[in-house]
Amino acid sequence: MLDFRKGDAAYVIGRGSGKVSMVLPDGSFDVNIEGYGDIHFNPDGTIGNMALRRVYYDDPVVVEPIKNERLWRTYVKMAKVLFAELAALDAVGEIPDA
């Protein structure tokens, strides 16, 4: 379940940036995209019975995979380690505001 609250920024794949306009008791929520309207999401960020998550806290970073499987696996492992280290630093207040 995602932790969106009313007024939070949200990024919807294929639509762009918006704001959470409503959160229901079951954890589902609506995101309002200017010029498009409200889109309703399940608590896990999916729409209806589709299994693909469509909403994130910000525009997700997409890195084009390379054909060399060994290099790609190494890149993914390094990215996960770096993210874990940054999250640990942030948890103790060691990451300054940008």
C-alpha positions in Angstrom: 0.0 0.0 0.0 1.3 3.5 -0.9 1.4 6.3 1.6 -0.3 9.1 -0.4 -2.1 11.8 1.5 -4.4 14.5 0.2 -2.4 17.3 -1.4 0.7 15.1 -2.1 2.4 15.4 -5.4 2.0 12.4 -7.6 3.2 11.3 -11.0 1.0 9.2 -13.3 2.6 7.3 -16.1 1.3 8.5 -19.4 -0.4 11.6 -17.9 2.2 13.5 -15.9 2.3 15.4 -12.6 -0.7 15.9 -10.4 -1.9 16.1 -6.9 -3.7 13.7 -4.7 -7.3 15.1 -4.4 -8.9 12.4 -2.2 -7.9 9.4 0.0 -10.5 6.9 1.0 -10.5 4.8 4.2 -9.5 1.6 2.2 -6.3 3.4 1.0 -7.5 4.0 -2.5 -7.0 7.5 -3.8 -7.7 10.0 -6.6 -5.0 12.0 -8.4 -6.1 15.2 -10.2 -4.1 16.1 -13.3 -4.7 19.6 -14.6 -6.5 19.5 -17.9 -7.4 15.9 -17.5 -9.3 15.5 -14.3 -9.3 12.9 -11.5 -8.0 9.3 -11.9 -8.9 6.7 -9.2 -6.2 4.3 -8.0 -6.2 1.2 -5.9 -4.0 1.4 -2.7 -1.1 -0.2 -4.6 -1.2 2.4 -7.4 -2.9 0.2 -9.9 -6.1 1.0 -11.8 -9.1 -1.3 -11.7 -8.0 -4.9 -12.1 -4.8 -4.1 -14.0 -1.6 -5.4 -12.3 0.7 -2.6 -13.6 1.4 0.2 -11.1 0.7 3.6 -12.8 1.3 6.2 -10.1 4.5 7.1 -8.2 5.6 9.8 -5.8 7.7 11.4 -8.6 8.6 10.7 -12.2 10.3 7.3 -12.0 13.8 7.2 -13.3 14.1 4.9 -16.3 17.4 3.6 -17.3 17.6 1.8 -20.7 18.9 -1.7 -20.1 22.0 -2.8 -22.1 22.3 -6.0 -24.0 25.3 -7.2 -22.0 23.5 -9.2 -19.2 26.5 -9.4 -16.9 27.0 -5.6 -17.0 23.3 -4.9 -16.6 23.0 -7.2 -13.5 26.1 -5.5 -12.0 24.5 -2.0 -12.7 21.2 -3.1 -11.0 23.0 -4.5 -8.0 25.1 -1.3 -7.6 22.0 0.9 -7.9 20.2 -1.1 -5.2 23.2 -0.8 -2.9 23.5 2.9 -3.5 19.8 3.5 -2.8 20.0 1.4 0.4 22.9 3.5 1.6 21.2 6.8 0.8 18.0 5.6 2.5 20.0 4.7 5.6 21.7 8.1 5.7 18.4 9.9 5.2 16.8 7.9 8.1 19.3 9.4 10.5 19.1 12.9 9.0 22.5 12.8 7.2 21.1 13.9 3.8 20.8 17.7 3.5 17.8 19.2 1.8 18.5 19.9 -1.8 
